[in-house]
Amino acid sequence: MYIPYIVIAAIVLILLFNFFHVLREYERAVVFTLGRFWKVKGPGLIIIVPLIQQIVRVQLRTVVMDIPPQDVISRDNVSVRVNAVVYFRVIDAERAVIQVEDYFAAVNQLAQTTLRSVLGQHELDEMLAERTKLNTDIQKILDEHTEAWGIKIGMVEIKQIDLNESMIRAIAQQAEAERGRRAKVIHADGELQASQKLAEAAKILAQEPQALQLRYLQTLSNIGEEKNTTIVFPIPIDFISTFIKK
């Protein structure tokens, strides 16, 4: 007897439940009326006509998406595995729902292909040394493609570049050879500077014999300060001739 009333009450409650929707501050509702786009509503309390209107909720918060490791062959034919992270957010809820079926999956796939494409144009040394520039290049390309979807790419960060063991050993050998080359260059520069200074000193001493004698006496004084039992030292002919002339 009361069953029809209970059913009617349940239907009314369900309709009322679908009539009112509460959206958080970071949410928007894309409203469709009989399948046609009407407007974007929210946040707060919104009213939707059941069976006539439908909504699609969209979050405007920044999404952090991991890009799975990608096999990349660099321009100098080195195979590496690279993974990255992409930060993006929806800035136009209408386009994010209407222009692309699943914007999250679309951004993920586009990021993977762009990562391989951009890194494949650079050599391994550039990948390791110019990571900031590569991040910026990938971010710009992604941002240009996702603008039509109402998506803003905030930042792209390459997390890790993995090399195989043979390539790691080759890089280590190259670094060691580079350090050896720099050490030889520094040593040669030091020898050149020292020879130049010695040549300048020799010219000065040649012009002033008294300076040569003072330098010789200073050297003897330095030797005398050491506790040596026997000291053998040469006497320059010029030094003796100075005293003979006197």
C-alpha positions, 0 to 999 in steps of 0.5 A: 500500500505504501510501496508506491509512495516509497518509490516516488520519494526515492525518485524525488530524493535521487532527482534532488541529489542530482539537482544540486552539486557542490564544487570545490575551489579548484573544480569547475563543471562543464555543463552540457544541455541535451548534449550541447555545451552550455557553460562552465560553472563553479566553484560553489553550489550549482544547480543542474536539471536532471536528465536534461543537463549533464556535467563533467568535472575538471580540476584546475590544480597543477598535475604532476605526471611522471614520464616513464623511462624512454629509450633515446639514441643521441645524435652521436649514436649513444643509447640511453634511458631517460625519464622525466616529470611534467607539471601542467594544469588546466586553464580552460575547462571547456577546451580540456573536455571538448577538444580532447578525449582524455587530456591526461593521457594525451599529455602523457603520450605527447610528452614521451614522443617530444622527449625522445625527439628533442633529446635525439637531436643532441649529443650525449655531452649536451644531454649531461651538461645542458639539462636546463636548456633541454628542459626549456626546449621540451616545455616550449614544444609541449606548451605549443601543442597543448594550448589548443586543449586548454592545458598549460605546461608549467615545467618539465624536468629531466630526472635521470639519464641512465647509461650502460656500464661500457659507456660509463667506463668510456666516459670515465676514461675520457674524463681521466684523459682530459684531466691529464691533458689539463695537468700537462698544459698547466705544467707547461705554462708554469715552465714557460712562465718560470723560464721567462722570469729566469731570463728577466732575472739573468738580464738584471744580474748581468747588468749589475755584478754587485747584485749577483754577488749579493745573491750568491752571498744570500744563497750561502747564508741560506745553506749555512742555516741548515745543519750540514757537516760538510758543504761543497759549493762553487765559487764563480770566477766573476765573484773572485775577480771582483776581489782581485781587482780590489 
